[in-house]
Amino acid sequence: MTHDDSTPTLTVRLFAGAAAEYGADVATVQGGSVREALTDLLRGAAPDAARVIDRSSILVNAVACTDRDQELRDGDRLDVLPPFAGG
């Protein structure tokens, strides 16, 4: 994906194990959909980070999102919540 002015710019917040594996708890990415934003996030990330993020729950503007093809707008926020152990 090439970055250009028409592609939305988003903030991604990573929590717990996702942040630990990624090496940061906040990132700025570009993508017109959740899938594109996650692809941009994982560009150059370690395989363990990709594995954890792939299994994580995604929230778009604090609302759970199960559709990785959901369209995004400039300024949207993604939260990456890895699976938690325990109950």
C-alpha positions as CSV (number, residue, x, y, z in Angstrom):
1,M,0.0,0.0,0.0
2,T,1.3,3.4,-0.9
3,H,0.6,6.3,1.4
4,D,-1.0,9.3,0.0
5,D,-3.1,12.2,1.1
6,S,-6.4,10.4,0.3
7,T,-5.7,7.5,2.6
8,P,-7.0,8.0,6.1
9,T,-4.4,8.5,8.9
10,L,-5.3,6.7,12.1
11,T,-4.1,6.2,15.7
12,V,-3.6,2.7,16.9
13,R,-3.4,2.0,20.6
14,L,-2.0,-1.4,21.6
15,F,-2.6,-3.0,25.0
16,A,-0.9,-5.6,27.2
17,G,0.8,-8.4,25.2
18,A,0.1,-6.7,21.9
19,A,2.1,-3.6,23.0
20,A,4.8,-5.7,24.5
21,E,5.3,-7.7,21.3
22,Y,5.0,-4.7,19.0
23,G,7.4,-2.6,21.1
24,A,5.1,0.4,21.5
25,D,1.7,1.2,22.9
26,V,0.7,3.8,20.2
27,A,1.3,3.9,16.5
28,T,0.2,6.1,13.6
29,V,-0.8,4.2,10.5
30,Q,-2.7,4.7,7.2
31,G,-5.5,2.6,5.8
32,G,-8.9,2.8,4.2
33,S,-10.1,-0.3,6.1
34,V,-9.3,-2.1,9.3
35,R,-7.5,-4.7,7.3
36,E,-5.3,-2.1,5.5
37,A,-4.6,-0.3,8.8
38,L,-3.5,-3.5,10.4
39,T,-1.3,-4.4,7.4
40,D,0.4,-1.0,7.7
41,L,0.8,-1.5,11.4
42,L,2.5,-4.9,10.9
43,R,4.8,-3.8,8.1
44,G,8.2,-4.6,9.5
45,A,6.9,-5.9,12.9
46,A,8.3,-9.0,14.4
47,P,6.4,-12.3,13.7
48,D,5.4,-12.6,17.3
49,A,3.8,-9.2,17.2
50,A,1.9,-10.2,14.0
51,R,0.7,-13.4,15.7
52,V,-0.6,-11.6,18.8
53,I,-2.2,-8.7,16.9
54,D,-3.9,-11.2,14.4
55,R,-5.6,-12.9,17.3
56,S,-6.6,-9.6,19.1
57,S,-10.0,-8.0,19.3
58,I,-10.2,-4.7,17.4
59,L,-12.2,-1.7,18.5
60,V,-12.9,1.2,16.1
61,N,-13.6,4.4,18.0
62,A,-14.2,2.3,21.1
63,V,-16.8,0.0,19.4
64,A,-16.0,-3.7,18.9
65,C,-15.3,-4.5,15.2
66,T,-15.4,-8.0,13.7
67,D,-15.4,-6.8,10.1
68,R,-11.8,-6.3,9.0
69,D,-13.1,-4.7,5.8
70,Q,-14.9,-1.9,7.7
71,E,-14.1,1.4,6.1
72,L,-12.1,4.0,8.2
73,R,-12.0,7.8,8.1
74,D,-9.2,10.2,8.8
75,G,-8.7,10.5,12.6
76,D,-10.4,7.2,13.5
77,R,-8.8,5.3,16.4
78,L,-8.2,1.5,16.6
79,D,-7.6,-0.3,19.8
80,V,-5.9,-3.7,19.8
81,L,-6.8,-5.8,22.7
82,P,-5.1,-9.2,22.9
83,P,-6.8,-12.2,24.4
84,F,-6.6,-12.2,28.2
85,A,-6.0,-15.3,30.3
86,G,-8.2,-16.0,33.3
87,G,-11.8,-15.1,33.8
